[in-house]
Amino acid sequence: MKATYHKYILDFKHPSGTSRGVLTQKETWFIVLEKDGKKGIGECGILRGLSIDDRPDYESKLQWTCNNIHLGENQLWEALIEFPSIQFGVEMAFQSLLSENPFLLFPSPFTEGSKSILINGLVWMGEPLFMKQQIEEKLAQGFHCVKLKIGAIDFDKELQLLSYIRENFTAEEVEIRVDANGAFDINKALSKITQLTEFKIHSIEQPIQKNNTDSMAELCKITPLPIALDEELIGVFNYDEKEALLVKIKPQFIILKPSFIGGYKGTQEWISLAEKHDVGWWITSALESNIGLNAIAQWTYLKQNKMPQGLGTGALYTNNFDCPLLVSEGQLWYEKDVNWSFDFDDFAVL
C-alpha cells in the first residue's frame, strides 16, 4: 500500500466572521491511499487557531503517517491520539479504499437519495445589516433551524437581530441556536444568557472559554437556556477524561466535530457517554471541503439523530469539489446521479 499527503487551500466566497476573527481561506490536507489499482482519500480537516493539533510538527506527522501506513487503521489511530484531524483522515481514507466507490463510504437510504438529513442554516458574524441579510436568505431557503454566531459585535445589536427573527417567526416555525465561541465574560455570561431567553432560543454553544470547568458547571446548573459544549471537548483524548468532563459539567448538549475529536471512533465515544449520562448531542462539520463533509454526512445519517445537524457548509468555497450533496428546504440530500468534479490524477500533482 502506498500513501501520500497533499495540501489544499480552500477560498471562502465571502469573508466569514467568528469571535476569533475573519476567515478568507481555509487550509486542509488530504491523505491518498493506493493499493492493487484502487485509490482512497481522506481529509485531515485542521482549523488553524482552534484545532488541538495545530502544531509546528503537523506536516511531519502527516509524513510519518504515510511512511507507516502499513501499521493499519487501528494502530495508526492509537498512535495519532494527539492529532484528531489526522485520525479522521486515516479512518476516512481506509474506508474510501475499501469501498467500491471511493466517495460512497456508507451506503444507506441517504446515499440512495430517498432520505435526507435535517440541518441548520449558519449565519456568520458581521455587521448587523450583513447578518440580517444572511438570516433572510436562510429563511427564504426554507431552513427551520438557524444558527447565529454571536459575540463579535455589540450585544444589543445581536439582540435586535434575534428580535427581528421572532417578530416574523415563532419558535415553532424557526428554531434559533446561538454560538458564542467562548466570547462571553465569565462574570457576565449568566446575565447575557438570561437576556437571550426572551427570544425562545433552543441552545447556546460554548458561552465562555474552555478550561473554565468550575464556572461552566455552575452555568449549566443554573442556566435558563440549554448549554451546548463545543470547544470544551477539544483536546480531551482519554475515555475516562471524557466521562469525567461530562459528569462534572453536566451540559444539556454536546456538539461533535469529527475532525476535532478523533474521527468516527472518537465521536462514537462521546455519543456513547452522552447517552449514558442523558446529555443531548448533534454532529457538525468543521469547514471541511466536500470530501470531508461527504464522509461526515454519510456516517451521521447512520446515527439516526432527528435533531438538525450542522452539515450545511459545502457551499462556502469558490474552489470546493462538486459533489452529490445538495441543500434544499433546510435538509441535506444526496443526489446519487451527480458526479464528483474530482480526479485523483489531477490531485496527485497539487
NUPAVO-299166 format. One record per residue (C-alpha): residue in three letters; z negated, y negated, x negated. Coordinates in nm, 4 decimals, always signed. Layout:
residu | pz | py | px
ALA | Z | Y | X
...
END
This chain:
residu | pz | py | px
MET | +0.0000 | +0.0000 | +0.0000
LYS | +0.0883 | -0.3486 | -0.1210
ALA | -0.0968 | -0.6638 | -0.0156
THR | -0.0060 | -1.0282 | -0.0736
TYR | -0.1542 | -1.3552 | +0.0463
HIS | +0.0200 | -1.6778 | +0.1449
LYS | -0.0925 | -2.0328 | +0.2169
TYR | +0.0464 | -2.2227 | +0.5152
ILE | -0.0230 | -2.5813 | +0.6243
LEU | -0.0188 | -2.6490 | +0.9984
ASP | +0.0657 | -3.0050 | +1.1067
PHE | -0.1013 | -3.1456 | +1.4183
LYS | +0.1281 | -3.3060 | +1.6753
HIS | -0.1343 | -3.5754 | +1.7248
PRO | -0.4368 | -3.6632 | +1.5105
SER | -0.7220 | -3.4600 | +1.6587
GLY | -1.0698 | -3.6080 | +1.6549
THR | -1.4035 | -3.4329 | +1.6164
SER | -1.7503 | -3.5672 | +1.5406
ARG | -1.6720 | -3.4904 | +1.1736
GLY | -1.3537 | -3.6942 | +1.1577
VAL | -0.9866 | -3.6808 | +1.2471
LEU | -0.7644 | -3.3840 | +1.1624
THR | -0.3939 | -3.4255 | +1.0852
GLN | -0.3369 | -3.0942 | +0.9039
LYS | -0.4990 | -2.7540 | +0.9023
GLU | -0.4793 | -2.5114 | +0.6117
THR | -0.4535 | -2.1416 | +0.6847
TRP | -0.3848 | -1.8262 | +0.4836
PHE | -0.2080 | -1.5010 | +0.5696
ILE | -0.2516 | -1.1523 | +0.4293
VAL | +0.0614 | -0.9361 | +0.4461
LEU | +0.0379 | -0.5584 | +0.4071
GLU | +0.3344 | -0.3313 | +0.3270
LYS | +0.3345 | +0.0472 | +0.3441
ASP | +0.6123 | +0.3021 | +0.3967
GLY | +0.8586 | +0.0351 | +0.5037
LYS | +0.6212 | -0.1168 | +0.7605
LYS | +0.4515 | -0.4573 | +0.7437
GLY | +0.1375 | -0.6008 | +0.8961
ILE | -0.0039 | -0.9516 | +0.8982
GLY | -0.3490 | -1.1032 | +0.9349
GLU | -0.4585 | -1.4652 | +0.9442
CYS | -0.7563 | -1.5941 | +0.7490
GLY | -0.8408 | -1.8967 | +0.9610
ILE | -1.0564 | -2.1161 | +0.7428
LEU | -1.1572 | -2.4644 | +0.8579
ARG | -1.2469 | -2.6858 | +0.5657
GLY | -1.5831 | -2.8551 | +0.6029
LEU | -1.7033 | -2.6145 | +0.8699
SER | -1.6337 | -2.2538 | +0.7715
ILE | -1.9148 | -2.0913 | +0.5741
ASP | -1.6510 | -1.9524 | +0.3359
ASP | -1.5135 | -2.2962 | +0.2475
ARG | -1.5865 | -2.2317 | -0.1188
PRO | -1.4119 | -2.3011 | -0.4507
ASP | -1.3573 | -1.9284 | -0.5028
TYR | -1.1821 | -1.8751 | -0.1664
GLU | -0.8340 | -1.8190 | -0.3068
SER | -0.9630 | -1.5963 | -0.5851
LYS | -1.1394 | -1.3866 | -0.3208
LEU | -0.8086 | -1.3530 | -0.1349
GLN | -0.6509 | -1.2321 | -0.4590
TRP | -0.9379 | -0.9876 | -0.5140
THR | -0.8892 | -0.8584 | -0.1589
CYS | -0.5197 | -0.7954 | -0.2173
ASN | -0.5902 | -0.6285 | -0.5518
ASN | -0.8434 | -0.3989 | -0.3841
ILE | -0.6651 | -0.3294 | -0.0570
HIS | -0.6848 | +0.0429 | -0.1405
LEU | -1.0565 | +0.0298 | -0.0544
GLY | -0.9594 | +0.0225 | +0.3127
GLU | -1.0618 | -0.1904 | +0.6078
ASN | -1.4250 | -0.0844 | +0.6445
GLN | -1.5242 | -0.1035 | +0.2795
LEU | -1.3492 | -0.4376 | +0.2410
TRP | -1.5272 | -0.5734 | +0.5481
GLU | -1.8629 | -0.4958 | +0.3886
ALA | -1.7577 | -0.6416 | +0.0532
LEU | -1.6360 | -0.9624 | +0.2200
ILE | -1.9543 | -1.0279 | +0.4178
GLU | -1.9760 | -1.3892 | +0.2926
PHE | -1.6077 | -1.4507 | +0.3739
PRO | -1.5825 | -1.4024 | +0.7519
SER | -1.2340 | -1.5503 | +0.7815
ILE | -1.1015 | -1.3020 | +0.5235
GLN | -1.2872 | -1.0211 | +0.7006
PHE | -1.0940 | -1.1120 | +1.0147
GLY | -0.7645 | -1.1428 | +0.8289
VAL | -0.8131 | -0.7944 | +0.6841
GLU | -0.9030 | -0.6433 | +1.0234
MET | -0.6020 | -0.8086 | +1.1834
ALA | -0.3626 | -0.7051 | +0.9057
PHE | -0.4673 | -0.3377 | +0.9193
GLN | -0.4375 | -0.3320 | +1.2987
SER | -0.0967 | -0.5015 | +1.2714
LEU | +0.0217 | -0.2441 | +1.0158
LEU | -0.0903 | +0.0438 | +1.2372
SER | +0.0849 | -0.0962 | +1.5426
GLU | +0.4415 | -0.0150 | +1.6401
ASN | +0.4996 | -0.3885 | +1.6791
PRO | +0.3109 | -0.5953 | +1.4162
PHE | +0.2209 | -0.8557 | +1.6802
LEU | +0.1255 | -0.6151 | +1.9603
LEU | -0.2187 | -0.5186 | +1.8376
PHE | -0.3972 | -0.4146 | +2.1578
PRO | -0.1669 | -0.3056 | +2.4414
SER | -0.3124 | -0.3866 | +2.7839
PRO | -0.2170 | -0.5340 | +3.1226
PHE | -0.2394 | -0.8701 | +2.9424
THR | +0.0327 | -0.7814 | +2.6903
GLU | +0.2358 | -0.6266 | +2.9733
GLY | +0.2325 | -0.9677 | +3.1384
SER | +0.0624 | -0.8574 | +3.4601
LYS | -0.2812 | -1.0069 | +3.3882
SER | -0.3918 | -1.3385 | +3.2374
ILE | -0.6965 | -1.4851 | +3.0631
LEU | -0.8724 | -1.7835 | +3.2209
ILE | -0.9096 | -2.0615 | +2.9610
ASN | -1.0480 | -2.4132 | +2.9326
GLY | -0.8413 | -2.7231 | +2.8589
LEU | -0.9527 | -2.9006 | +2.5409
VAL | -0.9922 | -3.2800 | +2.5346
TRP | -1.0177 | -3.4249 | +2.1842
MET | -1.2346 | -3.7169 | +2.0781
GLY | -1.0752 | -4.0567 | +2.0540
GLU | -1.0624 | -4.3953 | +2.2183
PRO | -1.1580 | -4.3861 | +2.5882
LEU | -0.8007 | -4.4522 | +2.7020
PHE | -0.6706 | -4.1615 | +2.4909
MET | -0.9399 | -3.9282 | +2.6203
LYS | -0.8732 | -4.0368 | +2.9802
GLN | -0.5028 | -3.9651 | +2.9273
GLN | -0.5820 | -3.6154 | +2.7976
ILE | -0.8137 | -3.5476 | +3.0921
GLU | -0.5429 | -3.6498 | +3.3381
GLU | -0.2900 | -3.4253 | +3.1602
LYS | -0.5215 | -3.1231 | +3.1689
LEU | -0.5998 | -3.1689 | +3.5363
ALA | -0.2318 | -3.2179 | +3.6188
GLN | -0.1567 | -2.8956 | +3.4298
GLY | -0.3822 | -2.7054 | +3.6674
PHE | -0.6885 | -2.6493 | +3.4496
HIS | -1.0046 | -2.5795 | +3.6461
CYS | -1.2245 | -2.5959 | +3.3370
VAL | -1.2071 | -2.8783 | +3.0822
LYS | -1.3993 | -2.9073 | +2.7581
LEU | -1.4661 | -3.2552 | +2.6195
LYS | -1.5651 | -3.3155 | +2.2616
ILE | -1.8298 | -3.5870 | +2.2661
GLY | -2.0466 | -3.7648 | +2.0114
ALA | -1.7884 | -3.9715 | +1.8241
ILE | -1.7530 | -4.2786 | +2.0472
ASP | -2.0095 | -4.4853 | +2.2364
PHE | -2.2124 | -4.2500 | +2.4584
ASP | -2.1913 | -4.4849 | +2.7573
LYS | -1.8128 | -4.4717 | +2.7356
GLU | -1.8282 | -4.0927 | +2.7267
LEU | -2.0439 | -4.1003 | +3.0392
GLN | -1.7801 | -4.3199 | +3.2046
LEU | -1.5148 | -4.0591 | +3.1270
LEU | -1.7284 | -3.7890 | +3.2853
SER | -1.7846 | -4.0159 | +3.5836
TYR | -1.4075 | -4.0562 | +3.6178
ILE | -1.3641 | -3.6783 | +3.6468
ARG | -1.6419 | -3.6427 | +3.9014
GLU | -1.5119 | -3.9319 | +4.1134
ASN | -1.1925 | -3.7314 | +4.1582
PHE | -1.3017 | -3.3679 | +4.1356
THR | -1.6131 | -3.1821 | +4.2476
ALA | -1.7944 | -2.9313 | +4.0277
GLU | -1.6382 | -2.6556 | +4.2388
GLU | -1.2887 | -2.7907 | +4.1684
VAL | -1.3283 | -2.8598 | +3.7954
GLU | -1.5875 | -2.7146 | +3.5588
ILE | -1.6829 | -2.9503 | +3.2762
ARG | -1.8062 | -2.8300 | +2.9396
VAL | -1.9034 | -3.0721 | +2.6641
ASP | -1.9246 | -3.0078 | +2.2902
ALA | -2.1343 | -3.2384 | +2.0737
ASN | -2.0626 | -3.0520 | +1.7472
GLY | -2.4215 | -3.1276 | +1.6405
ALA | -2.3777 | -3.5044 | +1.6786
PHE | -2.6953 | -3.5884 | +1.8749
ASP | -3.0049 | -3.7203 | +1.7002
ILE | -3.2851 | -3.4662 | +1.7390
ASN | -3.5177 | -3.7273 | +1.8893
LYS | -3.2580 | -3.8489 | +2.1404
ALA | -3.0923 | -3.5206 | +2.2325
LEU | -3.3043 | -3.4436 | +2.5391
SER | -3.2532 | -3.7933 | +2.6783
LYS | -2.8764 | -3.7658 | +2.6377
ILE | -2.8633 | -3.4170 | +2.7852
THR | -3.0654 | -3.5417 | +3.0836
GLN | -2.8134 | -3.8216 | +3.1412
LEU | -2.5338 | -3.5647 | +3.1468
THR | -2.6906 | -3.3737 | +3.4376
GLU | -2.5643 | -3.6351 | +3.6822
PHE | -2.2118 | -3.5033 | +3.6306
LYS | -2.2884 | -3.1370 | +3.7055
ILE | -2.1961 | -3.0176 | +3.3568
HIS | -2.1566 | -2.6422 | +3.3022
SER | -2.2995 | -2.6468 | +2.9487
ILE | -2.3307 | -2.8423 | +2.6265
GLU | -2.2355 | -2.6899 | +2.2928
GLN | -2.4453 | -2.7452 | +1.9828
PRO | -2.6205 | -3.0720 | +2.0820
ILE | -2.7973 | -3.1031 | +1.7450
GLN | -2.7059 | -2.9944 | +1.3937
LYS | -2.7524 | -2.6302 | +1.2986
ASN | -3.0517 | -2.5078 | +1.0982
ASN | -3.2994 | -2.7026 | +1.3124
THR | -3.4083 | -2.3843 | +1.4852
ASP | -3.7523 | -2.5078 | +1.5965
SER | -3.6011 | -2.8147 | +1.7624
MET | -3.3141 | -2.6150 | +1.9103
ALA | -3.5535 | -2.3562 | +2.0506
GLU | -3.7602 | -2.6308 | +2.2148
LEU | -3.4452 | -2.7908 | +2.3570
CYS | -3.3253 | -2.4606 | +2.5023
LYS | -3.6676 | -2.4105 | +2.6598
ILE | -3.6833 | -2.7445 | +2.8416
THR | -3.3174 | -2.8421 | +2.8796
PRO | -3.1921 | -2.9387 | +3.2263
LEU | -2.8454 | -2.8195 | +3.1172
PRO | -2.7459 | -2.4812 | +2.9726
ILE | -2.7065 | -2.5000 | +2.5935
ALA | -2.4459 | -2.3001 | +2.4024
LEU | -2.4853 | -2.2257 | +2.0322
ASP | -2.1702 | -2.2565 | +1.8225
GLU | -2.2120 | -2.3763 | +1.4635
GLU | -2.5621 | -2.2245 | +1.4705
LEU | -2.4072 | -1.8775 | +1.4398
ILE | -2.2030 | -1.9586 | +1.1294
GLY | -2.3405 | -1.8045 | +0.8131
VAL | -2.5730 | -1.5572 | +0.9860
PHE | -2.4394 | -1.2342 | +0.8380
ASN | -2.7132 | -0.9752 | +0.8840
TYR | -2.7527 | -0.7941 | +1.2180
ASP | -3.1312 | -0.8331 | +1.2197
GLU | -3.0999 | -1.2030 | +1.1362
LYS | -2.8581 | -1.2469 | +1.4271
GLU | -3.1060 | -1.0884 | +1.6648
ALA | -3.3955 | -1.2914 | +1.5246
LEU | -3.1976 | -1.6127 | +1.5819
LEU | -3.1277 | -1.5281 | +1.9459
VAL | -3.4870 | -1.4223 | +2.0075
LYS | -3.6239 | -1.7424 | +1.8548
ILE | -3.3895 | -1.9991 | +2.0082
LYS | -3.3223 | -1.8222 | +2.3412
PRO | -2.9992 | -2.0114 | +2.4139
GLN | -2.8305 | -1.9914 | +2.7518
PHE | -2.4928 | -1.9146 | +2.5891
ILE | -2.3330 | -1.8419 | +2.2537
ILE | -1.9744 | -1.9231 | +2.1600
LEU | -1.7917 | -1.6757 | +1.9422
LYS | -1.5165 | -1.7691 | +1.6963
PRO | -1.3987 | -1.4500 | +1.5208
SER | -1.2689 | -1.6414 | +1.2154
PHE | -1.6161 | -1.7888 | +1.1610
ILE | -1.8356 | -1.4857 | +1.2302
GLY | -1.6681 | -1.1832 | +1.0749
GLY | -1.3751 | -1.0950 | +1.2946
TYR | -1.3808 | -0.8282 | +1.5629
LYS | -1.6761 | -0.6392 | +1.4180
GLY | -1.8899 | -0.9492 | +1.3651
THR | -1.8050 | -1.0801 | +1.7112
GLN | -1.8892 | -0.7479 | +1.8739
GLU | -2.2303 | -0.7508 | +1.7053
TRP | -2.3050 | -1.0907 | +1.8623
ILE | -2.1776 | -0.9734 | +2.2029
SER | -2.3990 | -0.6640 | +2.1957
LEU | -2.7038 | -0.8691 | +2.1012
ALA | -2.6284 | -1.1388 | +2.3591
GLU | -2.6050 | -0.8817 | +2.6359
LYS | -2.9241 | -0.7149 | +2.5162
HIS | -3.1107 | -1.0474 | +2.5412
ASP | -2.9458 | -1.1808 | +2.8593
VAL | -2.7504 | -1.4536 | +2.6794
GLY | -2.4099 | -1.5508 | +2.8181
TRP | -2.1090 | -1.5698 | +2.5846
TRP | -1.7438 | -1.6543 | +2.5587
ILE | -1.4822 | -1.6374 | +2.2854
THR | -1.2776 | -1.9218 | +2.1392
SER | -1.0141 | -1.9607 | +1.8742
ALA | -1.0787 | -2.1875 | +1.5756
LEU | -0.7483 | -2.3739 | +1.5352
GLU | -0.5627 | -2.0707 | +1.4013
SER | -0.1850 | -2.0515 | +1.4158
ASN | -0.0315 | -1.8467 | +1.6961
ILE | -0.0617 | -1.5388 | +1.4740
GLY | -0.4404 | -1.5541 | +1.4745
LEU | -0.4581 | -1.6813 | +1.8328
ASN | -0.2458 | -1.3878 | +1.9484
ALA | -0.4795 | -1.1386 | +1.7790
ILE | -0.7892 | -1.3044 | +1.9257
ALA | -0.6432 | -1.3291 | +2.2760
GLN | -0.5353 | -0.9644 | +2.2923
TRP | -0.8820 | -0.8468 | +2.1844
THR | -1.0578 | -1.0952 | +2.4136
TYR | -0.8771 | -0.9568 | +2.7174
LEU | -1.0241 | -0.6137 | +2.6441
LYS | -1.3764 | -0.7596 | +2.6678
GLN | -1.3185 | -0.8460 | +3.0367
ASN | -1.5316 | -1.1613 | +3.0328
LYS | -1.4489 | -1.3518 | +3.3523
MET | -1.5576 | -1.6942 | +3.2243
PRO | -1.2942 | -1.9376 | +3.0936
GLN | -1.2338 | -1.8639 | +2.7257
GLY | -1.1391 | -2.1175 | +2.4559
LEU | -0.7896 | -1.9958 | +2.3717
GLY | -0.5636 | -2.2888 | +2.4525
THR | -0.4919 | -2.4279 | +2.1055
GLY | -0.1469 | -2.2789 | +2.0432
ALA | +0.0450 | -2.5971 | +2.1258
LEU | -0.1417 | -2.8238 | +1.8833
TYR | +0.1017 | -2.7980 | +1.5916
THR | +0.4562 | -2.9071 | +1.5169
ASN | +0.5218 | -2.6094 | +1.2889
ASN | +0.3494 | -2.3238 | +1.4688
PHE | +0.5327 | -1.9944 | +1.5222
ASP | +0.6991 | -1.9460 | +1.8605
CYS | +0.5342 | -1.6534 | +2.0352
PRO | +0.4908 | -1.4874 | +2.3760
LEU | +0.1691 | -1.6765 | +2.4582
LEU | +0.2102 | -1.9238 | +2.7458
VAL | -0.0456 | -2.1526 | +2.9100
SER | +0.0097 | -2.2059 | +3.2822
GLU | -0.2276 | -2.3357 | +3.5512
GLY | -0.5288 | -2.3027 | +3.3225
GLN | -0.4503 | -1.9432 | +3.2306
LEU | -0.3134 | -1.7786 | +2.9177
TRP | -0.0250 | -1.5405 | +2.9828
TYR | +0.1710 | -1.3076 | +2.7569
GLU | +0.5452 | -1.3153 | +2.8173
LYS | +0.6403 | -0.9838 | +2.6629
ASP | +1.0149 | -1.0592 | +2.6630
VAL | +0.9709 | -1.3678 | +2.4406
ASN | +1.0349 | -1.3054 | +2.0721
TRP | +0.8393 | -1.4376 | +1.7771
SER | +1.0022 | -1.7010 | +1.5562
PHE | +0.8621 | -1.5278 | +1.2523
ASP | +1.0442 | -1.3477 | +0.9759
PHE | +0.8472 | -1.1601 | +0.7114
ASP | +1.1292 | -1.2131 | +0.4622
ASP | +1.1207 | -1.5898 | +0.5052
PHE | +0.7454 | -1.5904 | +0.4980
ALA | +0.7275 | -1.3971 | +0.1716
VAL | +0.8521 | -1.6972 | -0.0248
LEU | +0.6126 | -1.9531 | +0.1256
END
